[in-house]
Amino acid sequence: MIEIGKVEHATYSPNGCSISPHLALEEIGKTFETERIVISETQTSTYLNINPKGKTPVLVLDDGTVITENPIILQYLARTNPECNLLPADTKSEYKALQISEYFSNTVHNFGLTRLFRPQFFCSSEASWEGIRKDGEEVVLKAFNLIAPRLEGTTFLFDQFSVADASVFFFEMQASRLKIAMPAPVQSHFEMLLSRPATQRVFAREGLDKAAYLPIR
């Protein structure tokens, strides 16, 4: 367990995937500090001394231990705060939750969101970018369609808020921001998470405007 009174330090990029561990930290409810890092700062010598990979998020423990990669940070937070039940109790469901977190954080991020926001990474010809963005949207929608049945008639992906919900929330945010129509259960899941007190605290901490992510009705 993390000792009460000890403080974790988390770096984040505004509106970035670091919002997932921030959401988990707020749900846990223990004291932590954050440091805003813009993309250009991740390549400075100061930051590279913390994370040689040059990316966010990073979780620095009170003893100086550095943990990187979203699924691993989320798993660490869940396992060191078992009373918060951020992972399902039974083993099979636990691994299903971790699979969802890993799939979104890696496959969907790298081949979906990166295509949508940085098509130039896949092709230097601007004439091809619209098609690349369309491919990225299809990757994101495929992922949403895979989890939609789990959300039919229920609130969370598992029995209660888990690392899987925290992981998926970032992608729901970006889909809403880009006006990508999500399956109805996924849209409901997003709006429910958006209304939670922990999410509102994260938005306040990161200076995000909730209204920018709500659908126009």
C-alpha positions, 0 to 999 in steps of 0.5 A: 500500500502507499503510505498515507501522507506520502505523495505521488507525482504525476506528469501529464499533457493537457487533453492527453492520455494521461487523463486515464491515470489522473482519473484513477488517482482521483477515484482513489482519493489519496494526495498526489501532485501533478506537473503539466508537461507540453509535448516539446518539454518531453524532449528536454534533458531534464525530462529525459532524466526522468523518462528516457522514452520522452513521453507522458504520463509518468508516475513518480513514487515517493521513493523516486521509483518511476513508472511509465506506460498507461496500462502499467501505471493503472495496474500499479494503482489498482494493485497498491490500492486494492480497497478501491476495487479498480480491478474486478475481483475474479481472475478472469474478469481482471484479465479482461479489464487489463486486456481492454486497457492494453488494447485501447492504450496501444492498438487503438491509440497508435493506429486510431488516434494517431491516424486521426491527429497525425496522419503525416506520421503514416504518409508525407503526402497531404493528399492522402491524409483524409483517407488516413484519418478515415482509417483511424476513425474506423479503428476507433469505432471498431474498438467501441463496437467491441465493448458496446455489448458489455455496456448494454443496460449497465453503468460500467464495463465491469461491476464498478469503476475500473482501470478499463473505464479509465482507459476507455474514457480518454478515447471517448473524450477524443471521439466526442471532440471530433464529433465521431458518433459512438454506439449508444451504450458507449455514449452513455458510458462517456456521459456518465463518467463525465458527470462523476465528481472525480472526472470533474476534479480532473477537468478542473486540475487540467483546465479542461472545459467539460462543455467542449466534450458534450454532444450537441443535442 
